[in-house]
Amino acid sequence: SINGKCFDWLLVSRRSCFRAGVRYYVRGIDSEGHAANFVETEQIVHYKGSKASFVQTRGSIPFFWSQRPNLKYKPKPQISKSVNHMDGFQRHFDSQIISYGKQVVVNLVNQKGSEKPLEQTFAKMVNSMANGMIRYVAFDFHKECSRMRWDRLQILLDQLAEQQDE
């Protein structure tokens, strides 16, 4: 109940059975386009007979890469050089568009250091698809929000405001 108005709010997360695994051991996608550790989270609001739903998905960056654990705190990501990334990448986003429609892809990885190649490759692949159903937004979360400056998330929210309103 908010301001005397009662409603139902449901939050449902559905984890994919494809490419599930622990962090660092399972990354990227498979040949069918299934992203590692993919989760769909749906918020449903029910008020006086009306319903509204918002679905958000998350998963590993959808191309072929790995990050094998070693004695370092954060192992360096390795992008596979021996495969055609675009086949699985295209399958991933074709499936996303069929299931959810227009996509706003928010990439929160570091845009410098060892994660920089991941961000650059992701941006390049989305741009090469030239699909009007997909918008790519990179936001260096660790840089922008370091030292608990959560107010800096407003930068990202401003970038997404138009699509969020849609």
KETORRO-962922 format. One line per 5 residues: their letters; for each residue x, y, z of C-alpha. Coordinates in nm, 2 decimals. Layout:
N
a) X:Y:Z ~ ...
***
This chain:
166
singk) 0.00:0.00:0.00 ~ 0.14:0.34:-0.10 ~ -0.05:0.66:-0.03 ~ -0.36:0.45:0.06 ~ -0.36:0.27:-0.27
cfdwl) -0.32:-0.11:-0.25 ~ -0.17:-0.30:-0.53 ~ 0.01:-0.63:-0.59 ~ 0.38:-0.63:-0.69 ~ 0.54:-0.95:-0.81
lvsrr) 0.91:-1.00:-0.88 ~ 1.00:-1.32:-1.06 ~ 1.35:-1.42:-1.17 ~ 1.39:-1.71:-1.41 ~ 1.74:-1.85:-1.46
scfra) 1.83:-2.02:-1.79 ~ 1.93:-2.38:-1.78 ~ 2.17:-2.32:-2.07 ~ 2.53:-2.23:-1.98 ~ 2.48:-2.20:-1.60
gvryy) 2.79:-2.20:-1.39 ~ 3.00:-2.02:-1.14 ~ 3.18:-1.69:-1.21 ~ 3.50:-1.70:-1.41 ~ 3.44:-2.07:-1.52
vrgid) 3.15:-2.00:-1.75 ~ 3.16:-1.69:-1.97 ~ 3.04:-1.58:-2.31 ~ 2.80:-1.77:-2.53 ~ 2.77:-2.11:-2.70
segha) 2.72:-2.18:-3.07 ~ 2.34:-2.16:-3.02 ~ 2.37:-1.80:-2.88 ~ 2.29:-1.89:-2.52 ~ 2.47:-1.65:-2.29
anfve) 2.63:-1.78:-1.97 ~ 2.44:-1.72:-1.65 ~ 2.14:-1.57:-1.82 ~ 1.86:-1.45:-1.60 ~ 1.53:-1.29:-1.68
teqiv) 1.37:-1.08:-1.41 ~ 1.01:-0.96:-1.45 ~ 0.83:-0.71:-1.24 ~ 0.45:-0.73:-1.25 ~ 0.22:-0.47:-1.10
hykgs) -0.15:-0.54:-1.06 ~ -0.38:-0.26:-0.96 ~ -0.76:-0.25:-0.98 ~ -0.78:-0.51:-1.25 ~ -0.50:-0.36:-1.46
kasfv) -0.16:-0.52:-1.51 ~ 0.18:-0.39:-1.62 ~ 0.50:-0.59:-1.67 ~ 0.86:-0.49:-1.72 ~ 1.12:-0.75:-1.81
qtrgs) 1.50:-0.71:-1.76 ~ 1.76:-0.97:-1.86 ~ 2.12:-1.01:-1.77 ~ 2.39:-1.24:-1.89 ~ 2.75:-1.28:-1.99
ipffw) 2.87:-1.06:-2.28 ~ 2.74:-1.26:-2.58 ~ 3.04:-1.36:-2.78 ~ 3.31:-1.62:-2.73 ~ 3.54:-1.54:-2.44
sqrpn) 3.67:-1.69:-2.12 ~ 3.82:-1.59:-1.79 ~ 4.01:-1.88:-1.64 ~ 4.07:-1.86:-1.27 ~ 4.43:-1.83:-1.15
lkykp) 4.62:-1.70:-0.85 ~ 4.53:-1.34:-0.95 ~ 4.24:-1.16:-0.78 ~ 4.08:-1.08:-1.12 ~ 4.20:-1.31:-1.41
kpqis) 4.24:-1.14:-1.75 ~ 3.95:-1.20:-2.00 ~ 4.05:-1.38:-2.32 ~ 3.85:-1.33:-2.64 ~ 3.86:-1.63:-2.86
ksvnh) 4.04:-1.57:-3.19 ~ 3.95:-1.90:-3.36 ~ 3.57:-1.87:-3.40 ~ 3.32:-1.66:-3.59 ~ 3.17:-1.45:-3.31
mdgfq) 2.89:-1.31:-3.52 ~ 2.70:-1.64:-3.57 ~ 2.63:-1.69:-3.20 ~ 2.60:-1.32:-3.14 ~ 2.33:-1.29:-3.41
rhfds) 2.15:-1.59:-3.27 ~ 2.15:-1.45:-2.92 ~ 2.00:-1.12:-3.03 ~ 1.75:-1.27:-3.27 ~ 1.62:-1.48:-2.98
qiisy) 1.61:-1.18:-2.75 ~ 1.42:-0.97:-3.01 ~ 1.17:-1.26:-3.07 ~ 1.11:-1.30:-2.69 ~ 1.12:-0.94:-2.58
gkqvv) 1.11:-0.70:-2.87 ~ 1.33:-0.39:-2.89 ~ 1.65:-0.41:-2.68 ~ 1.85:-0.16:-2.48 ~ 2.18:-0.33:-2.41
vnlvn) 2.36:-0.17:-2.11 ~ 2.72:-0.28:-2.07 ~ 2.86:-0.20:-1.72 ~ 3.21:-0.34:-1.76 ~ 3.52:-0.13:-1.72
qkgse) 3.62:0.07:-2.03 ~ 3.99:0.05:-1.94 ~ 4.23:-0.21:-1.82 ~ 4.17:-0.58:-1.89 ~ 3.80:-0.54:-1.96
kpleq) 3.85:-0.27:-2.23 ~ 3.87:-0.53:-2.51 ~ 3.54:-0.68:-2.40 ~ 3.36:-0.34:-2.42 ~ 3.52:-0.25:-2.75
tfakm) 3.44:-0.59:-2.91 ~ 3.08:-0.57:-2.78 ~ 3.02:-0.22:-2.92 ~ 3.18:-0.31:-3.25 ~ 2.96:-0.62:-3.29
vnsma) 2.64:-0.44:-3.21 ~ 2.73:-0.16:-3.45 ~ 2.81:-0.41:-3.73 ~ 2.47:-0.57:-3.69 ~ 2.31:-0.23:-3.77
ngmir) 1.98:-0.35:-3.62 ~ 1.74:-0.07:-3.53 ~ 1.59:-0.30:-3.26 ~ 1.91:-0.28:-3.05 ~ 2.06:0.02:-2.88
yvafd) 2.39:-0.02:-2.71 ~ 2.49:0.19:-2.41 ~ 2.83:0.15:-2.24 ~ 2.86:0.28:-1.88 ~ 3.18:0.23:-1.69
fhkec) 3.01:0.15:-1.36 ~ 3.32:0.12:-1.15 ~ 3.47:0.45:-1.27 ~ 3.15:0.65:-1.25 ~ 3.03:0.51:-0.91
srmrw) 3.36:0.46:-0.73 ~ 3.38:0.55:-0.37 ~ 3.00:0.49:-0.33 ~ 2.90:0.78:-0.55 ~ 2.57:0.62:-0.63
drlqi) 2.42:0.96:-0.74 ~ 2.64:0.92:-1.06 ~ 2.39:0.65:-1.17 ~ 2.18:0.94:-1.28 ~ 2.42:0.98:-1.58
lldql) 2.31:0.63:-1.70 ~ 1.94:0.70:-1.62 ~ 1.95:1.02:-1.83 ~ 2.10:0.82:-2.12 ~ 1.82:0.57:-2.10
aeqqd) 1.53:0.80:-2.02 ~ 1.38:0.81:-2.37 ~ 1.38:0.43:-2.41 ~ 1.25:0.38:-2.06 ~ 0.96:0.61:-2.14
e) 0.88:0.41:-2.45
***
